[in-house]
Amino acid sequence: MSSPILKQEHLSTDSEKPSKKIKPVRKSKKLKSTTWFVVLGLLPVLSLFIYIRVIPILKTFYMSFFNWDMVSLNRPFIGLQNYITLFQSDNFLISLKNTSIIAFSVFLFSVPFALILAVLITKQVRFKSWYEAIYFLPFVAPMVPVTVIWKWILDGNNGLLNYVISFFGISQKAWLLDPTLAIISVIIITVWKTLGYNMIIFMVGLRGISKEYYEAAAIDGATGIKAFWYITVPILKPITVFVSVITLIHSYNVFSQIYILASDVQGAPGYVVRVLVYDMIENGFRFFKMGYASAEAVILFLIVLVLTMIQLGLNKEKGLSK
């Protein structure tokens, strides 16, 4: 006869044996059906996106290897000759330089100032909604009428800006004829136009930060600028990367301001401030050098892609280092 102690040990060993895992067959089938439902639901949108966005980009890459005047059926293959000609062209190099100056200047002014404004307005300020509306209104307004108004303000003879600065003893400036002043004018308009959008995005991120972080930092003596630098800035890094990428993309595609402020007939930023998109459109639709213009579009696409990947990579590395 077996003793009760042995029976107890036998029962305990049986209970300690690992139970067999039951495969969630129903759950996996349900998951697969949900996945297919999502794929089928997104298929029309993805198809439209591929047709409108991806295919034109691929066709642009393809056309950049040909010499095509957009009229004749003859499209001789010339390989990388369009790209070689690009970097030997003074107009392209000037356009690349001016576009980069405008894009990085807008980035350096628009993103930090938008964050500072968002922090100030998010605090307990009277008429907060009015401030939000005032700063966001320029972004909502269409670019064409806004630039027409700015063209009148910056006019060298009868402009409002020259009238205002005359009270301070400053002589009249040719804002749209001088190369340096024309670039500054485009930067001012672009920053003024994009500042409100960046501010609203930052405000959304600020409202998502818990007050407990600031209360804990206040106990340790970190308030004001210290709390902003060690709490607000690190938590808002993903939003800062998003705002930076969007700002650089929009700034590198600057065109409307250049075209409306002054055309070739009036003689100003069309040649004084020559940018990539302006040069691209002129070569493609004025001089009918579509292969050459496609090569310019490819260069612009690669510049924006590289800058975006660098920003995303830096943000990822900092996140992993923590």
C-alpha positions, 0 to 999 in steps of 0.5 A: 500500500502506498503511503499518503505522503507518496500520493501527495508527492505524486499529485504535486508532481502531476500538478507541476507538469506544464499544461499543453498550450491550446493554439488559438485557431479561432483567434488567428482565423478572426485576425486573418479575416480582419486583416483582409477586411482592412486591406480590401477597405484600403485598396481603393484609396491605395490604388488612387494614391498609386495612380496619382502619386507613385506612377507620376514619380516613376514616369518622371524618373523615366523621362529624365533619361530622354531628350523630349520636347513634349511635342514630337513622338521622337524621344531619343535616349540620352542616359545621364546627359540631362543630369550632367547638363544640370550641374553645368548650368548656372541657372540650376545652380543659382536655383538650388542655392536660392531654394536651399537658403529660403528653405532652411531660413524658413525652417530656422525661423518658423519651427522654433518661433511656432513652438515658443508661441504655442507654449505661451498661448497654451498657458492661462492667457486671456483671449486664447482663442483669438490669438489662435485664430489670428496666427492661424488665419494666414495659413487658411488664406490662399497663397495667391491673394495673400502674395498679391497683398504682399506685393503691394506692401513691398512695392518699391515706389508706393509700398506700405512698408517703405512708407512705414520705415520712412518715419524712422529715417530709412530710405526707400528699398527696392524689396523686389529688385535687389537680390538679397532683399527679394530673398528676405521678402520671400522668407518673410512671406513664407514664415508668416504663412506657415507659422500658424499651422506649425503653432497649432500642431505644437499646441496639440502636442502640448495639451497631451503632456501630463501636468504631473511631469511639471509638478514633479519637476517643480519639486526638484526645482526645475521650473520655467526654462528648465522645465521647458528644456528638459520636459517639453522639448524631449516629449515633443520630439516626434511632433517637432520632427513632423513639423520640421519635415513638413516645413522643409518639404513646403519650403523646397517647393516654393513657387507661388510667392516667386511667380506672383511677386514679380514675373519676367516682364516686371523683372524681379524675383523670376530672375533675381530669386530663381528657385528650383520649381520656377526653373523646372516649370520654365524649362518644361513648359516654356522651353519644352525641355521636358527631359531636362525639367524631369531631371530637375524634379528628380533632384528636388525629390531626392533632396527632400527625401534625403533631408527627411530620412536624416531627420527621421534617423536622428530622431530614431537614434536619440530615442534608442540612446535613451 
